[in-house]
Structure formats: structure tokens, C-alpha cells
């Protein structure tokens, strides 16, 4: 295994840009008013995992952007600032994966938040709680599938931020004590949850119009 000392995001970006190009269904078709993101092949190996993470970060970035564009009635300044900060983090994550993947990146996915009532504080926080904990489980489950240690290091720095988001949302939703307890997401062994990409994409499917085709490395 390669030594991971001294690796930076710049290294990851450079390696990702040289990866194999992912074919996207419909990408070469002219635009006749039909979405170009009807389906996307995430690719194989590490590229597939990076595109998988990229799709999830697109989803989260779009969700928090919508919250900030359509704040619910009675939103406090603290809540608005919190959502804006999380949005900025998710946008940064999205752009990081986009640059790392280079020409291998899937196009922008189409999202569907019609099931979320953005006018309701409870609905918004409930959805945010579900998205954040799904994101943590996604990174935890995908880590074992990543082959290149440099990508694993980058994913580790992002999942820790996602966990902070989950704790912040839990505090807003259930009170300060919920931020540290973790609730049902923490096992009796003190471990956070993990899900396979197939499970995560199944949970996220109601909010993503684009069909994401994923081939598990194992």
C-alpha cells in the first residue's frame, strides 16, 4: 500500500482528472426539451465510488440551497446561518468531487424535492436529519470499496464533516443533548451506521430523477 504521508487534495484532483471517462446515457443527444440526465453510468472501481459520492453531494447541495432560497416560516437567524454554512460545505464537497473526477464526472443530476414541505420547520429538519445520516452511512459503507488510499483519505475528511452536520441538525431537531448521543444511529458497540451503495441509492431514489447505474466493485 502506498504511503499516504504528504498527500493533498491537489494530488487527488490531479489523479482523478486522468481517470477513465464515464459514459452517460443521452449525453450526446441534442436538447429537444428532454433532460440530458435521463440516466448516468457511475463507472467502475474507484471512479464509480467517486461518482457515487459526487451524486450524493449534488443532492445535499441542492437540498440546502433550496432551504436557503425558500426559508420556512419562523426560521431563526441561527437556523438560517446554520443552513447557509452547511450549504456552503456541501457545495464545496460537490465541487471537490467534480474537479477530482475531471472528464469522468457524471453530469449534474436532476433532483425532486416535491415530497419535502419546505414551509414546515419539522419537515425540513426531518429531511435534513435523514439526508445527513444517510450521507454518513454512505461514506462508511463505501470506504471498504475504495482501492486507492489517497481517495480514502479524502473521503475520511469529508465524512467527518457530514457527521458534524448530522449532529448539528440533531441538536436543532431534538435539543443539544441529541448532538452527542447519536440516537439510533450508534450501535451498542459505539459504531456509526454504514450502508452499501445499493442501499443508499435505494433510499435516495425518491429524491433523484436521474437514474444512477452503479456496478459494485465486489
Buried (B, 14 or more C-beta within 10 A) or exposed (E): EEEEEEBEBEBBBEBBBEBEEBEBBBBEEEEEEEEBBBBBBBBBBBBBBBBBBBBBBBBBBBBBBBBBEEBBEEBEEEBBEBBBEBBBBBBEBBEBBBBBBBEBBBBBBBBEBEEBBBEEBEBBBBBBBBBBBBBBBBBBBBBEBBEBEBBBBBBEEBBEBBBBBBBBBBBBBBEEEBBEEBEEBEEEEEEBBBBBBEBBBEBBEEBBEBBBBBEEBE
